[in-house]
């Protein structure tokens, strides 16, 4: 709107300046023509002056028409300028109203915020007072507890002193257990070294077998005999480790020998060993299973049952350690079926 008003004012100024210049030019031109007419007295010059005067009149009339048109344009522009001023006044009034409304709104918002802050501060103060009252109540309620805690602290101190005395006694017991464990490890090492000897290992198996049958209530020379020498139908001399006597004159031969060397070396390799040592342990366990299979084959070929008048068609292979059999079966699952096929239990 302001740009349109500026454009109208510029047009009015241009028209006014143009009209003034036209009037001045007409005045100067008429004066010049009059002077020329005054100087010439000749008839032919008078005619020319008349002609010039008519032209001047015509130009004056044209300038008057232009002046009137310019005056009309100026009036139109004045009307437009007045309208623009009224529009501007209305816009200024509307803007003042808007500014006033904005100021009132800002004042109302500030008042609302002030009231909200005051309410929040009041709520916070009330909460703090309530919290302080609650804490006071808690402290009052905890006063007996604090007294009990002092008593409890004294009891805890007494318990701690007793615990220290007990820990001292427990330390002495643990030291004794460590000593016993050291002696047990030493004896185990000695036993392991002794079992490397075939003769000692055989005696160990026989002793284990004898302990088992005696714990079952059997009596030597009554229910069983050891190291019995017999001869089979082919004239071979056989010596089973034990003969168990059954009712009716029946007998069951038992052999207590078992391979042990490869299993013992495999047990010396821990689970935390390197992959190469673990692979070596697996090879030793397979060798142990192979040795046990070979022992079963040799025991089946002896055919102990043929050396007795009344005996079942099988021989018992006593293995003094369950781990020995378990390790062999894990390495060779078909070992048990092969033993039964060879009449070895």
C-alpha positions, 0 to 999 in steps of 0.5 A: 500500500505504501508503495502505491501511495509513493507512485501516485505522489511522483506522478502528481509532481511530474504533471505539475512541473510539466504544466508550469513549463508549458505556461512559461513557454507560452508566455515567452513565445507570446511576448516575443511575437508581440515585439516582432509585430511592434517592430514591423509596420509593413502590411505583409508583416502584419499578416504574418503577425496575425498568423503567428498570433492565431498559432499562439492562441491555438497553442495557448488553447492547447496548453489550457486543455493540457492544463485542465487535463493535468488539473483533473489528473491532479484532482484524481491523484489528490483523491487517490492520495486522500483514499491512501491516507485514509487507508493508511490511517485505518491500517495504523489504527488497526496496527495500534489496536493489534499492538495494544492487544499484544501488550495486553496478552503479554501482560496477561501471560506474564501475570499467569506465569507469575501466578503459576510460579507462585503456586509452584513455589507454594507447592514446593514449600508445602512438599518440603515442609511435609518431607521435613515432618516425615523425616522427623517422624522417621527419626523419632521412630528410628530412635529405638532402632538406633538403640537396638542397633548399638546392642546388635553391634555389641553382639556382632563384635562378640560374634566376630571374636568368636568367628576369629577363634573358630577360623583359627581352629578351622585353619589348624584343621585345614592345615591337617587336611592339607598334610593328609592330602599330601600324604595321600598324594604321596601314597597314591604316587607310590601305589601308581608306581607299584601298579606299573609292575605286572606282578604287583598289579596281578596281586592287587587284582587278586586282593580286590577280588578276595575282598569283594567275595569275602564282603559278600559272606563267602569263606575261603576253602569253603565257598571259594579257592584261589590259585587252583591248578587244573588240567583241561581235556587237552592236557593243558595246565590252567591256573584261574585266580579264583574258583567259586563253588556253587551248590550241586558241585558247580564251579565258576572260574574267575580271572583277575588280570587286567591291562593297566599301563596305557590307562595309567599313562592316559590318566596322567594327562589332565583335561587342561593339557594342550590339544596334542596331549589330549590327542595322545591321551585318546590314543592311549585310551584306544590302546587300553581298549585294544589291550583289554580286547586282546586279554578277553580273546586270550582268556576265551581261548583258555576255555576254563569250563572244559577243565571242570566237570560241572561248570557254565560255559563262560569265565568271569573276567574280574576288572578291579576298577570300574574306571578301567572298564568304562574307559575301554568301553568309551573307546571301543563300544563293541568290546562287551559284545565281543567278550560275550561272543567269546564266553567271557563275562 
